[in-house]
Amino acid sequence: MATALRLVGVGLTATVLLVVLGQFQQRSVAMVVRVAAAVVLLLAILVPLAQVVAALGRMAALAHVRGLYLSLLLKVLGIAYLATLGAEVARDAGEGALAGKVELAGKVLILVLAVPVLTAIVQVLFKMIPG
Amino acid sequence: MVNIDLILRLAGIGFVVAIAYEILDRVNRKELGNLVAVGGVAVMLLMVVQVIGQLFKTVLTLFHL
């Protein structure tokens, strides 16, 4: 509960500071503060997220899921986390096209991670089909 | 864990830089004002880069990347 209050407080403080900074001519100064606020909030979120990831690992061990698949899922989550941060920062700065490229890069990297699983599925399918 | 000091420090530097730019602009020293603005943004970026590196490192360890 205290963490939630603290995070919302940081968000409100940063918002007020950014609105005041936006009145000046220097857009780049407000941009740096915006990036810092986003990074600080995401860094603070990672601590509770680590507990969720640990719980996921315990559940996967209970269900006898192969560690390879859980690790793959976590990698996809990490890439999505970072790519979303980069894309949102670029979009905030008015660089919508660059944001699209960052998101595309994240999608391609996730696809690269998914290819081995896809090939495994296709191989199993071909084994099931006789002839 | 929540690093609000960084945001407050950055906003403080930002205020000083923006006001210095406005004052130098008023007294017809725009080139000096631009220099101050670029220097201030560079200093702020140096402070932010360390936290971004910390975020990347934490994400890399957390998600087994």
N, CA and C atoms of all chains as a GROMACS GRO file, in nm:
protein
  588
    1MET      N    1   0.084  -0.121   0.000
    1MET     CA    2   0.000   0.000   0.000
    1MET      C    3   0.086   0.125   0.000
    2ALA      N    4   0.190   0.124   0.087
    2ALA     CA    5   0.281   0.239   0.093
    2ALA      C    6   0.351   0.259  -0.040
    3THR      N    7   0.384   0.146  -0.105
    3THR     CA    8   0.451   0.156  -0.234
    3THR      C    9   0.361   0.223  -0.337
    4ALA      N   10   0.232   0.186  -0.336
    4ALA     CA   11   0.139   0.246  -0.432
    4ALA      C   12   0.129   0.396  -0.411
    5LEU      N   13   0.116   0.436  -0.283
    5LEU     CA   14   0.107   0.579  -0.253
    5LEU      C   15   0.232   0.652  -0.300
    6ARG      N   16   0.349   0.588  -0.276
    6ARG     CA   17   0.474   0.651  -0.313
    6ARG      C   18   0.483   0.667  -0.466
    7LEU      N   19   0.442   0.561  -0.538
    7LEU     CA   20   0.451   0.568  -0.684
    7LEU      C   21   0.359   0.676  -0.739
    8VAL      N   22   0.234   0.681  -0.687
    8VAL     CA   23   0.140   0.783  -0.735
    8VAL      C   24   0.192   0.922  -0.700
    9GLY      N   25   0.252   0.934  -0.581
    9GLY     CA   26   0.309   1.064  -0.542
    9GLY      C   27   0.419   1.108  -0.637
   10VAL      N   28   0.507   1.013  -0.673
   10VAL     CA   29   0.614   1.047  -0.767
   10VAL      C   30   0.553   1.091  -0.900
   11GLY      N   31   0.449   1.018  -0.946
   11GLY     CA   32   0.386   1.054  -1.072
   11GLY      C   33   0.326   1.193  -1.068
   12LEU      N   34   0.256   1.225  -0.957
   12LEU     CA   35   0.192   1.357  -0.946
   12LEU      C   36   0.297   1.468  -0.940
   13THR      N   37   0.403   1.445  -0.860
   13THR     CA   38   0.509   1.546  -0.849
   13THR      C   39   0.572   1.572  -0.985
   14ALA      N   40   0.605   1.463  -1.054
   14ALA     CA   41   0.669   1.479  -1.185
   14ALA      C   42   0.576   1.551  -1.283
   15THR      N   43   0.445   1.521  -1.275
   15THR     CA   44   0.351   1.585  -1.366
   15THR      C   45   0.346   1.736  -1.343
   16VAL      N   46   0.338   1.775  -1.215
   16VAL     CA   47   0.333   1.919  -1.185
   16VAL      C   48   0.460   1.988  -1.231
   17LEU      N   49   0.576   1.926  -1.201
   17LEU     CA   50   0.704   1.985  -1.242
   17LEU      C   51   0.711   1.998  -1.394
   18LEU      N   52   0.661   1.896  -1.464
   18LEU     CA   53   0.668   1.899  -1.611
   18LEU      C   54   0.578   2.006  -1.669
   19VAL      N   55   0.460   2.023  -1.608
   19VAL     CA   56   0.370   2.128  -1.657
   19VAL      C   57   0.433   2.266  -1.642
   20VAL      N   58   0.499   2.288  -1.524
   20VAL     CA   59   0.564   2.417  -1.503
   20VAL      C   60   0.681   2.434  -1.598
   21LEU      N   61   0.759   2.325  -1.618
   21LEU     CA   62   0.875   2.333  -1.709
   21LEU      C   63   0.830   2.355  -1.853
   22GLY      N   64   0.707   2.308  -1.886
   22GLY     CA   65   0.658   2.322  -2.022
   22GLY      C   66   0.630   2.466  -2.060
   23GLN      N   67   0.621   2.556  -1.961
   23GLN     CA   68   0.594   2.697  -1.991
   23GLN      C   69   0.716   2.767  -2.050
   24PHE      N   70   0.836   2.710  -2.026
   24PHE     CA   71   0.957   2.774  -2.078
   24PHE      C   72   0.976   2.736  -2.224
   25GLN      N   73   1.070   2.807  -2.289
   25GLN     CA   74   1.093   2.781  -2.431
   25GLN      C   75   1.169   2.652  -2.454
   26GLN      N   76   1.248   2.609  -2.354
   26GLN     CA   77   1.335   2.492  -2.373
   26GLN      C   78   1.254   2.363  -2.361
   27ARG      N   79   1.228   2.299  -2.476
   27ARG     CA   80   1.152   2.173  -2.473
   27ARG      C   81   1.239   2.057  -2.426
   28SER      N   82   1.371   2.065  -2.456
   28SER     CA   83   1.459   1.952  -2.427
   28SER      C   84   1.471   1.928  -2.277
   29VAL      N   85   1.466   2.037  -2.197
   29VAL     CA   86   1.478   2.022  -2.052
   29VAL      C   87   1.361   1.939  -1.998
   30ALA      N   88   1.240   1.975  -2.044
   30ALA     CA   89   1.122   1.899  -2.000
   30ALA      C   90   1.131   1.755  -2.047
   31MET      N   91   1.188   1.735  -2.165
   31MET     CA   92   1.198   1.598  -2.220
   31MET      C   93   1.285   1.510  -2.131
   32VAL      N   94   1.400   1.567  -2.084
   32VAL     CA   95   1.490   1.487  -2.000
   32VAL      C   96   1.421   1.452  -1.869
   33VAL      N   97   1.348   1.548  -1.811
   33VAL     CA   98   1.278   1.520  -1.686
   33VAL      C   99   1.170   1.413  -1.708
   34ARG      N  100   1.103   1.419  -1.826
   34ARG     CA  101   1.000   1.319  -1.857
   34ARG      C  102   1.061   1.179  -1.863
   35VAL      N  103   1.176   1.168  -1.932
   35VAL     CA  104   1.244   1.037  -1.941
   35VAL      C  105   1.283   0.989  -1.802
   36ALA      N  106   1.337   1.081  -1.720
   36ALA     CA  107   1.380   1.042  -1.586
   36ALA      C  108   1.263   0.991  -1.504
   37ALA      N  109   1.148   1.060  -1.512
   37ALA     CA  110   1.031   1.017  -1.435
   37ALA      C  111   0.986   0.879  -1.480
   38ALA      N  112   0.983   0.856  -1.612
   38ALA     CA  113   0.941   0.726  -1.663
   38ALA      C  114   1.034   0.616  -1.614
   39VAL      N  115   1.166   0.643  -1.623
   39VAL     CA  116   1.264   0.540  -1.585
   39VAL      C  117   1.256   0.511  -1.435
   40VAL      N  118   1.240   0.617  -1.354
   40VAL     CA  119   1.232   0.597  -1.208
   40VAL      C  120   1.109   0.514  -1.173
   41LEU      N  121   0.996   0.544  -1.236
   41LEU     CA  122   0.873   0.468  -1.206
   41LEU      C  123   0.888   0.322  -1.249
   42LEU      N  124   0.944   0.299  -1.368
   42LEU     CA  125   0.960   0.161  -1.416
   42LEU      C  126   1.056   0.084  -1.327
   43LEU      N  127   1.162   0.153  -1.280
   43LEU     CA  128   1.259   0.088  -1.192
   43LEU      C  129   1.193   0.050  -1.059
   44ALA      N  130   1.104   0.138  -1.010
   44ALA     CA  131   1.037   0.108  -0.883
   44ALA      C  132   0.939  -0.008  -0.900
   45ILE      N  133   0.878  -0.018  -1.019
   45ILE     CA  134   0.781  -0.126  -1.043
   45ILE      C  135   0.851  -0.262  -1.045
   46LEU      N  136   0.980  -0.263  -1.084
   46LEU     CA  137   1.050  -0.390  -1.103
   46LEU      C  138   1.060  -0.470  -0.974
   47VAL      N  139   1.061  -0.401  -0.858
   47VAL     CA  140   1.077  -0.475  -0.731
   47VAL      C  141   0.957  -0.566  -0.704
   48PRO      N  142   0.831  -0.516  -0.709
   48PRO     CA  143   0.718  -0.608  -0.695
   48PRO      C  144   0.711  -0.709  -0.809
   49LEU      N  145   0.753  -0.666  -0.930
   49LEU     CA  146   0.746  -0.756  -1.044
   49LEU      C  147   0.838  -0.876  -1.024
   50ALA      N  148   0.951  -0.854  -0.954
   50ALA     CA  149   1.043  -0.965  -0.930
   50ALA      C  150   0.976  -1.073  -0.846
   51GLN      N  151   0.890  -1.031  -0.748
   51GLN     CA  152   0.819  -1.129  -0.667
   51GLN      C  153   0.723  -1.211  -0.754
   52VAL      N  154   0.654  -1.142  -0.849
   52VAL     CA  155   0.562  -1.213  -0.937
   52VAL      C  156   0.637  -1.314  -1.023
   53VAL      N  157   0.755  -1.272  -1.073
   53VAL     CA  158   0.834  -1.362  -1.158
   53VAL      C  159   0.879  -1.484  -1.078
   54ALA      N  160   0.919  -1.461  -0.951
   54ALA     CA  161   0.961  -1.573  -0.866
   54ALA      C  162   0.844  -1.669  -0.843
   55ALA      N  163   0.723  -1.613  -0.820
   55ALA     CA  164   0.605  -1.697  -0.800
   55ALA      C  165   0.575  -1.777  -0.926
   56LEU      N  166   0.590  -1.713  -1.044
   56LEU     CA  167   0.570  -1.783  -1.171
   56LEU      C  168   0.666  -1.900  -1.183
   57GLY      N  169   0.792  -1.878  -1.143
   57GLY     CA  170   0.891  -1.985  -1.150
   57GLY      C  171   0.853  -2.102  -1.061
   58ARG      N  172   0.804  -2.071  -0.938
   58ARG     CA  173   0.764  -2.178  -0.846
   58ARG      C  174   0.645  -2.257  -0.905
   59MET      N  175   0.547  -2.184  -0.962
   59MET     CA  176   0.430  -2.251  -1.021
   59MET      C  177   0.470  -2.338  -1.138
   60ALA      N  178   0.565  -2.288  -1.219
   60ALA     CA  179   0.610  -2.366  -1.334
   60ALA      C  180   0.681  -2.493  -1.287
   61ALA      N  181   0.756  -2.483  -1.177
   61ALA     CA  182   0.823  -2.602  -1.125
   61ALA      C  183   0.720  -2.703  -1.075
   62LEU      N  184   0.611  -2.654  -1.014
   62LEU     CA  185   0.504  -2.743  -0.966
   62LEU      C  186   0.438  -2.814  -1.083
   63ALA      N  187   0.417  -2.741  -1.195
   63ALA     CA  188   0.346  -2.798  -1.309
   63ALA      C  189   0.440  -2.873  -1.402
   64HIS      N  190   0.570  -2.883  -1.364
   64HIS     CA  191   0.671  -2.952  -1.445
   64HIS      C  192   0.680  -2.893  -1.586
   65VAL      N  193   0.667  -2.760  -1.596
   65VAL     CA  194   0.691  -2.695  -1.724
   65VAL      C  195   0.841  -2.688  -1.744
   66ARG      N  196   0.887  -2.713  -1.866
   66ARG     CA  197   1.031  -2.708  -1.891
   66ARG      C  198   1.082  -2.566  -1.870
   67GLY      N  199   1.194  -2.555  -1.802
   67GLY     CA  200   1.250  -2.424  -1.770
   67GLY      C  201   1.278  -2.340  -1.892
   68LEU      N  202   1.305  -2.408  -2.004
   68LEU     CA  203   1.334  -2.338  -2.128
   68LEU      C  204   1.216  -2.248  -2.169
   69TYR      N  205   1.095  -2.301  -2.154
   69TYR     CA  206   0.978  -2.226  -2.199
   69TYR      C  207   0.951  -2.106  -2.109
   70LEU      N  208   0.966  -2.125  -1.978
   70LEU     CA  209   0.945  -2.013  -1.886
   70LEU      C  210   1.048  -1.903  -1.911
   71SER      N  211   1.172  -1.946  -1.934
   71SER     CA  212   1.279  -1.849  -1.961
   71SER      C  213   1.249  -1.770  -2.089
   72LEU      N  214   1.195  -1.842  -2.189
   72LEU     CA  215   1.157  -1.778  -2.316
   72LEU      C  216   1.049  -1.673  -2.293
   73LEU      N  217   0.949  -1.711  -2.213
   73LEU     CA  218   0.838  -1.619  -2.182
   73LEU      C  219   0.889  -1.494  -2.112
   74LEU      N  220   0.982  -1.514  -2.017
   74LEU     CA  221   1.036  -1.399  -1.944
   74LEU      C  222   1.116  -1.310  -2.037
   75LYS      N  223   1.191  -1.372  -2.131
   75LYS     CA  224   1.269  -1.292  -2.225
   75LYS      C  225   1.176  -1.205  -2.309
   76VAL      N  226   1.064  -1.265  -2.355
   76VAL     CA  227   0.968  -1.188  -2.434
   76VAL      C  228   0.914  -1.071  -2.353
   77LEU      N  229   0.882  -1.098  -2.224
   77LEU     CA  230   0.832  -0.991  -2.137
   77LEU      C  231   0.934  -0.879  -2.123
   78GLY      N  232   1.062  -0.916  -2.105
   78GLY     CA  233   1.167  -0.815  -2.088
   78GLY      C  234   1.183  -0.730  -2.211
   79ILE      N  235   1.181  -0.795  -2.330
   79ILE     CA  236   1.195  -0.718  -2.454
   79ILE      C  237   1.077  -0.624  -2.470
   80ALA      N  238   0.956  -0.672  -2.440
   80ALA     CA  239   0.838  -0.587  -2.454
   80ALA      C  240   0.846  -0.468  -2.358
   81TYR      N  241   0.895  -0.494  -2.235
   81TYR     CA  242   0.910  -0.388  -2.133
   81TYR      C  243   1.000  -0.277  -2.184
   82LEU      N  244   1.119  -0.316  -2.233
   82LEU     CA  245   1.215  -0.216  -2.277
   82LEU      C  246   1.170  -0.147  -2.405
   83ALA      N  247   1.114  -0.225  -2.499
   83ALA     CA  248   1.072  -0.165  -2.627
   83ALA      C  249   0.959  -0.066  -2.605
   84THR      N  250   0.865  -0.100  -2.513
   84THR     CA  251   0.756  -0.007  -2.485
   84THR      C  252   0.808   0.123  -2.425
   85LEU      N  253   0.906   0.110  -2.333
   85LEU     CA  254   0.964   0.231  -2.273
   85LEU      C  255   1.025   0.320  -2.381
   86GLY      N  256   1.106   0.258  -2.468
   86GLY     CA  257   1.171   0.337  -2.573
   86GLY      C  258   1.071   0.401  -2.667
   87ALA      N  259   0.969   0.323  -2.706
   87ALA     CA  260   0.871   0.375  -2.801
   87ALA      C  261   0.790   0.489  -2.740
   88GLU      N  262   0.753   0.474  -2.611
   88GLU     CA  263   0.673   0.579  -2.547
   88GLU      C  264   0.752   0.709  -2.534
   89VAL      N  265   0.882   0.695  -2.500
   89VAL     CA  266   0.967   0.814  -2.488
   89VAL      C  267   0.976   0.885  -2.623
   90ALA      N  268   0.996   0.806  -2.729
   90ALA     CA  269   1.007   0.866  -2.863
   90ALA      C  270   0.875   0.932  -2.902
   91ARG      N  271   0.763   0.868  -2.868
   91ARG     CA  272   0.632   0.924  -2.904
   91ARG      C  273   0.605   1.052  -2.827
   92ASP      N  274   0.649   1.056  -2.700
   92ASP     CA  275   0.633   1.177  -2.618
   92ASP      C  276   0.706   1.295  -2.680
   93ALA      N  277   0.823   1.265  -2.741
   93ALA     CA  278   0.902   1.373  -2.800
   93ALA      C  279   0.849   1.413  -2.937
   94GLY      N  280   0.739   1.352  -2.981
   94GLY     CA  281   0.682   1.388  -3.110
   94GLY      C  282   0.740   1.311  -3.226
   95GLU      N  283   0.822   1.208  -3.196
   95GLU     CA  284   0.883   1.127  -3.302
   95GLU      C  285   0.804   0.998  -3.318
   96GLY      N  286   0.684   1.010  -3.375
   96GLY     CA  287   0.597   0.894  -3.389
   96GLY      C  288   0.656   0.787  -3.478
   97ALA      N  289   0.722   0.828  -3.588
   97ALA     CA  290   0.778   0.731  -3.681
   97ALA      C  291   0.889   0.650  -3.614
   98LEU      N  292   0.975   0.721  -3.536
   98LEU     CA  293   1.084   0.652  -3.466
   98LEU      C  294   1.027   0.554  -3.362
   99ALA      N  295   0.917   0.596  -3.296
   99ALA     CA  296   0.853   0.508  -3.199
   99ALA      C  297   0.806   0.380  -3.268
  100GLY      N  298   0.749   0.395  -3.389
  100GLY     CA  299   0.706   0.278  -3.463
  100GLY      C  300   0.822   0.185  -3.494
  101LYS      N  301   0.938   0.243  -3.527
  101LYS     CA  302   1.055   0.160  -3.558
  101LYS      C  303   1.102   0.085  -3.434
  102VAL      N  304   1.102   0.153  -3.318
  102VAL     CA  305   1.144   0.086  -3.195
  102VAL      C  306   1.052  -0.031  -3.164
  103GLU      N  307   0.919  -0.007  -3.181
  103GLU     CA  308   0.825  -0.116  -3.156
  103GLU      C  309   0.845  -0.230  -3.254
  104LEU      N  310   0.875  -0.196  -3.381
  104LEU     CA  311   0.901  -0.299  -3.481
  104LEU      C  312   1.023  -0.382  -3.443
  105ALA      N  313   1.128  -0.313  -3.393
  105ALA     CA  314   1.248  -0.385  -3.351
  105ALA      C  315   1.215  -0.484  -3.239
  106GLY      N  316   1.134  -0.438  -3.142
  106GLY     CA  317   1.095  -0.527  -3.034
  106GLY      C  318   1.018  -0.647  -3.085
  107LYS      N  319   0.924  -0.622  -3.180
  107LYS     CA  320   0.844  -0.733  -3.234
  107LYS      C  321   0.931  -0.833  -3.307
  108VAL      N  322   1.029  -0.781  -3.386
  108VAL     CA  323   1.115  -0.872  -3.461
  108VAL      C  324   1.199  -0.957  -3.365
  109LEU      N  325   1.251  -0.895  -3.258
  109LEU     CA  326   1.333  -0.970  -3.163
  109LEU      C  327   1.248  -1.076  -3.092
  110ILE      N  328   1.122  -1.043  -3.061
  110ILE     CA  329   1.033  -1.141  -2.999
  110ILE      C  330   1.006  -1.256  -3.096
  111LEU      N  331   0.989  -1.221  -3.225
  111LEU     CA  332   0.967  -1.324  -3.327
  111LEU      C  333   1.086  -1.417  -3.336
  112VAL      N  334   1.208  -1.360  -3.330
  112VAL     CA  335   1.329  -1.443  -3.335
  112VAL      C  336   1.330  -1.541  -3.218
  113LEU      N  337   1.286  -1.495  -3.100
  113LEU     CA  338   1.282  -1.585  -2.984
  113LEU      C  339   1.178  -1.695  -3.004
  114ALA      N  340   1.068  -1.662  -3.077
  114ALA     CA  341   0.958  -1.757  -3.090
  114ALA      C  342   0.984  -1.860  -3.197
  115VAL      N  343   1.078  -1.834  -3.288
  115VAL     CA  344   1.100  -1.925  -3.402
  115VAL      C  345   1.134  -2.068  -3.359
  116PRO      N  346   1.225  -2.090  -3.260
  116PRO     CA  347   1.253  -2.230  -3.221
  116PRO      C  348   1.129  -2.305  -3.174
  117VAL      N  349   1.042  -2.239  -3.097
  117VAL     CA  350   0.921  -2.305  -3.049
  117VAL      C  351   0.831  -2.340  -3.167
  118LEU      N  352   0.822  -2.246  -3.262
  118LEU     CA  353   0.738  -2.268  -3.380
  118LEU      C  354   0.789  -2.388  -3.459
  119THR      N  355   0.922  -2.396  -3.478
  119THR     CA  356   0.977  -2.510  -3.553
  119THR      C  357   0.952  -2.641  -3.478
  120ALA      N  358   0.960  -2.637  -3.345
  120ALA     CA  359   0.934  -2.758  -3.266
  120ALA      C  360   0.791  -2.805  -3.287
  121ILE      N  361   0.696  -2.710  -3.288
  121ILE     CA  362   0.554  -2.745  -3.309
  121ILE      C  363   0.536  -2.807  -3.447
  122VAL      N  364   0.599  -2.745  -3.548
  122VAL     CA  365   0.584  -2.796  -3.684
  122VAL      C  366   0.643  -2.936  -3.696
  123GLN      N  367   0.758  -2.960  -3.628
  123GLN     CA  368   0.819  -3.093  -3.633
  123GLN      C  369   0.728  -3.198  -3.570
  124VAL      N  370   0.667  -3.162  -3.455
  124VAL     CA  371   0.575  -3.256  -3.389
  124VAL      C  372   0.458  -3.287  -3.480
  125LEU      N  373   0.406  -3.182  -3.547
  125LEU     CA  374   0.293  -3.201  -3.639
  125LEU      C  375   0.330  -3.296  -3.751
  126PHE      N  376   0.450  -3.278  -3.808
  126PHE     CA  377   0.490  -3.364  -3.920
  126PHE      C  378   0.511  -3.506  -3.875
  127LYS      N  379   0.554  -3.525  -3.747
  127LYS     CA  380   0.569  -3.662  -3.696
  127LYS      C  381   0.433  -3.729  -3.682
  128MET      N  382   0.330  -3.646  -3.644
  128MET     CA  383   0.196  -3.704  -3.624
  128MET      C  384   0.131  -3.742  -3.755
  129ILE      N  385   0.163  -3.667  -3.862
  129ILE     CA  386   0.100  -3.698  -3.990
  129ILE      C  387   0.173  -3.819  -4.051
  130PRO      N  388   0.104  -3.929  -4.076
  130PRO     CA  389   0.171  -4.047  -4.133
  130PRO      C  390   0.208  -4.023  -4.279
  131GLY      N  391   0.312  -4.088  -4.320
  131GLY     CA  392   0.360  -4.074  -4.460
  131GLY      C  393   0.438  -3.948  -4.462
  132MET      N  394   1.356   0.297  -0.233
  132MET     CA  395   1.383   0.248  -0.368
  132MET      C  396   1.340   0.352  -0.471
  133VAL      N  397   1.226   0.418  -0.444
  133VAL     CA  398   1.178   0.518  -0.540
  133VAL      C  399   1.271   0.638  -0.538
  134ASN      N  400   1.325   0.672  -0.654
  134ASN     CA  401   1.435   0.767  -0.663
  134ASN      C  402   1.381   0.907  -0.694
  135ILE      N  403   1.302   0.964  -0.598
  135ILE     CA  404   1.241   1.094  -0.628
  135ILE      C  405   1.344   1.207  -0.620
  136ASP      N  406   1.455   1.184  -0.547
  136ASP     CA  407   1.561   1.286  -0.541
  136ASP      C  408   1.608   1.323  -0.680
  137LEU      N  409   1.621   1.220  -0.765
  137LEU     CA  410   1.673   1.245  -0.901
  137LEU      C  411   1.579   1.337  -0.978
  138ILE      N  412   1.447   1.309  -0.969
  138ILE     CA  413   1.351   1.392  -1.044
  138ILE      C  414   1.355   1.535  -0.994
  139LEU      N  415   1.359   1.551  -0.860
  139LEU     CA  416   1.361   1.687  -0.804
  139LEU      C  417   1.487   1.760  -0.843
  140ARG      N  418   1.602   1.688  -0.839
  140ARG     CA  419   1.729   1.752  -0.875
  140ARG      C  420   1.727   1.793  -1.022
  141LEU      N  421   1.677   1.701  -1.108
  141LEU     CA  422   1.672   1.733  -1.251
  141LEU      C  423   1.582   1.853  -1.277
  142ALA      N  424   1.465   1.856  -1.208
  142ALA     CA  425   1.372   1.968  -1.229
  142ALA      C  426   1.436   2.099  -1.183
  143GLY      N  427   1.513   2.093  -1.072
  143GLY     CA  428   1.581   2.213  -1.024
  143GLY      C  429   1.682   2.264  -1.126
  144ILE      N  430   1.766   2.174  -1.177
  144ILE     CA  431   1.862   2.215  -1.281
  144ILE      C  432   1.787   2.270  -1.402
  145GLY      N  433   1.675   2.203  -1.436
  145GLY     CA  434   1.597   2.247  -1.552
  145GLY      C  435   1.544   2.388  -1.534
  146PHE      N  436   1.491   2.418  -1.414
  146PHE     CA  437   1.441   2.554  -1.387
  146PHE      C  438   1.552   2.656  -1.403
  147VAL      N  439   1.667   2.626  -1.341
  147VAL     CA  440   1.779   2.722  -1.347
  147VAL      C  441   1.820   2.745  -1.492
  148VAL      N  442   1.833   2.634  -1.569
  148VAL     CA  443   1.876   2.646  -1.708
  148VAL      C  444   1.774   2.726  -1.790
  149ALA      N  445   1.645   2.694  -1.772
  149ALA     CA  446   1.542   2.761  -1.852
  149ALA      C  447   1.536   2.910  -1.819
  150ILE      N  448   1.546   2.944  -1.689
  150ILE     CA  449   1.539   3.085  -1.652
  150ILE      C  450   1.663   3.158  -1.701
  151ALA      N  451   1.782   3.092  -1.690
  151ALA     CA  452   1.905   3.155  -1.741
  151ALA      C  453   1.893   3.181  -1.891
  152TYR      N  454   1.832   3.085  -1.963
  152TYR     CA  455   1.814   3.103  -2.107
  152TYR      C  456   1.725   3.224  -2.135
  153GLU      N  457   1.614   3.234  -2.060
  153GLU     CA  458   1.520   3.346  -2.082
  153GLU      C  459   1.589   3.480  -2.056
  154ILE      N  460   1.666   3.485  -1.944
  154ILE     CA  461   1.731   3.612  -1.909
  154ILE      C  462   1.834   3.650  -2.015
  155LEU      N  463   1.917   3.553  -2.057
  155LEU     CA  464   2.019   3.582  -2.157
  155LEU      C  465   1.956   3.619  -2.290
  156ASP      N  466   1.836   3.561  -2.316
  156ASP     CA  467   1.765   3.596  -2.440
  156ASP      C  468   1.719   3.742  -2.435
  157ARG      N  469   1.673   3.785  -2.316
  157ARG     CA  470   1.624   3.923  -2.302
  157ARG      C  471   1.735   4.025  -2.323
  158VAL      N  472   1.858   3.993  -2.275
  158VAL     CA  473   1.967   4.090  -2.285
  158VAL      C  474   2.048   4.069  -2.412
  159ASN      N  475   1.984   4.006  -2.515
  159ASN     CA  476   2.045   3.990  -2.647
  159ASN      C  477   2.176   3.910  -2.642
  160ARG      N  478   2.179   3.808  -2.559
  160ARG     CA  479   2.293   3.716  -2.558
  160ARG      C  480   2.241   3.576  -2.589
  161LYS      N  481   2.175   3.564  -2.705
  161LYS     CA  482   2.108   3.437  -2.734
  161LYS      C  483   2.208   3.324  -2.751
  162GLU      N  484   2.327   3.355  -2.811
  162GLU     CA  485   2.424   3.247  -2.833
  162GLU      C  486   2.472   3.192  -2.700
  163LEU      N  487   2.492   3.280  -2.601
  163LEU     CA  488   2.531   3.234  -2.468
  163LEU      C  489   2.418   3.152  -2.404
  164GLY      N  490   2.294   3.196  -2.427
  164GLY     CA  491   2.179   3.123  -2.374
  164GLY      C  492   2.170   2.983  -2.431
  165ASN      N  493   2.193   2.971  -2.562
  165ASN     CA  494   2.191   2.839  -2.625
  165ASN      C  495   2.298   2.749  -2.565
  166LEU      N  496   2.416   2.808  -2.542
  166LEU     CA  497   2.527   2.732  -2.482
  166LEU      C  498   2.486   2.680  -2.345
  167VAL      N  499   2.427   2.768  -2.264
  167VAL     CA  500   2.383   2.728  -2.129
  167VAL      C  501   2.281   2.616  -2.138
  168ALA      N  502   2.186   2.629  -2.234
  168ALA     CA  503   2.082   2.528  -2.246
  168ALA      C  504   2.140   2.393  -2.284
  169VAL      N  505   2.232   2.393  -2.383
  169VAL     CA  506   2.291   2.266  -2.427
  169VAL      C  507   2.373   2.204  -2.314
  170GLY      N  508   2.451   2.287  -2.243
  170GLY     CA  509   2.529   2.234  -2.132
  170GLY      C  510   2.442   2.177  -2.022
  171GLY      N  511   2.334   2.249  -1.991
  171GLY     CA  512   2.243   2.200  -1.886
  171GLY      C  513   2.180   2.068  -1.925
  172VAL      N  514   2.135   2.058  -2.050
  172VAL     CA  515   2.073   1.932  -2.095
  172VAL      C  516   2.175   1.819  -2.092
  173ALA      N  517   2.301   1.849  -2.127
  173ALA     CA  518   2.405   1.745  -2.124
  173ALA      C  519   2.426   1.695  -1.981
  174VAL      N  520   2.432   1.787  -1.885
  174VAL     CA  521   2.450   1.747  -1.745
  174VAL      C  522   2.332   1.662  -1.698
  175MET      N  523   2.209   1.707  -1.735
  175MET     CA  524   2.090   1.632  -1.694
  175MET      C  525   2.091   1.492  -1.756
  176LEU      N  526   2.132   1.484  -1.885
  176LEU     CA  527   2.136   1.354  -1.951
  176LEU      C  528   2.236   1.262  -1.882
  177LEU      N  529   2.352   1.318  -1.839
  177LEU     CA  530   2.451   1.236  -1.769
  177LEU      C  531   2.391   1.175  -1.643
  178MET      N  532   2.306   1.255  -1.573
  178MET     CA  533   2.244   1.202  -1.451
  178MET      C  534   2.142   1.095  -1.483
  179VAL      N  535   2.068   1.115  -1.595
  179VAL     CA  536   1.962   1.020  -1.628
  179VAL      C  537   2.021   0.889  -1.679
  180VAL      N  538   2.134   0.899  -1.754
  180VAL     CA  539   2.191   0.780  -1.817
  180VAL      C  540   2.226   0.674  -1.713
  181GLN      N  541   2.276   0.719  -1.595
  181GLN     CA  542   2.311   0.621  -1.492
  181GLN      C  543   2.189   0.541  -1.447
  182VAL      N  544   2.075   0.612  -1.431
  182VAL     CA  545   1.954   0.542  -1.387
  182VAL      C  546   1.902   0.451  -1.498
  183ILE      N  547   1.915   0.496  -1.624
  183ILE     CA  548   1.871   0.411  -1.735
  183ILE      C  549   1.955   0.283  -1.738
  184GLY      N  550   2.087   0.299  -1.716
  184GLY     CA  551   2.174   0.182  -1.711
  184GLY      C  552   2.134   0.087  -1.599
  185GLN      N  553   2.098   0.145  -1.484
  185GLN     CA  554   2.054   0.062  -1.371
  185GLN      C  555   1.927  -0.014  -1.408
  186LEU      N  556   1.832   0.056  -1.477
  186LEU     CA  557   1.707  -0.009  -1.518
  186LEU      C  558   1.737  -0.124  -1.613
  187PHE      N  559   1.824  -0.099  -1.713
  187PHE     CA  560   1.856  -0.204  -1.810
  187PHE      C  561   1.918  -0.324  -1.740
  188LYS      N  562   2.011  -0.298  -1.647
  188LYS     CA  563   2.078  -0.408  -1.578
  188LYS      C  564   1.977  -0.490  -1.498
  189THR      N  565   1.885  -0.419  -1.429
  189THR     CA  566   1.786  -0.491  -1.349
  189THR      C  567   1.693  -0.573  -1.436
  190VAL      N  568   1.651  -0.515  -1.551
  190VAL     CA  569   1.563  -0.589  -1.641
  190VAL      C  570   1.635  -0.711  -1.696
  191LEU      N  571   1.763  -0.695  -1.731
  191LEU     CA  572   1.839  -0.807  -1.786
  191LEU      C  573   1.848  -0.921  -1.686
  192THR      N  574   1.872  -0.891  -1.557
  192THR     CA  575   1.884  -0.998  -1.460
  192THR      C  576   1.747  -1.058  -1.428
  193LEU      N  577   1.643  -0.973  -1.424
  193LEU     CA  578   1.512  -1.020  -1.382
  193LEU      C  579   1.450  -1.113  -1.486
  194PHE      N  580   1.465  -1.077  -1.614
  194PHE     CA  581   1.398  -1.153  -1.720
  194PHE      C  582   1.491  -1.250  -1.790
  195HIS      N  583   1.606  -1.282  -1.731
  195HIS     CA  584   1.701  -1.381  -1.787
  195HIS      C  585   1.740  -1.348  -1.930
  196LEU      N  586   1.753  -1.220  -1.964
  196LEU     CA  587   1.784  -1.185  -2.103
  196LEU      C  588   1.933  -1.211  -2.133
   0.00000   0.00000   0.00000
